Amino acid sequence: MVEGVYEGYWANDLREGFGIMRYKNNNVYEGSWKKDLYHGQGVLTCVDGALLKYDGLWENGRHQGKGVLFYRNGSRHEGTFKDDRVRIDNNITCTRERERD
């Protein structure tokens, strides 16, 4: 189980509805949850690595639908995601690393 502090709604001992998860590694997810997974609109902010944050839609814990990746170097990629992959243009896709405990 991923360690951290969760503030938000619960249903049947699972995160459900709006909530904020502050992970032990200081990453923060703020947004909608469904059955303990990111689901709906949400923002994941990362403290380490090239990715600063993802702001967009989630489905069952994966990027799904419209979203924007923001990088520490100031660049950003906006696009439509499917199964954690974003279509940036006609030739390039990017993936993300999963939150780790």
Secondary structure, 3 states (H helix, E strand, C coil): CCCEEEEEEEECCEEEEEEEEEECCCCEEEEEEECCEEEEEEEEECCCCCEEEEEEEEECCEEEEEEEEEECCCCEEEEEEECCEEECCCCCEEECCCCCC
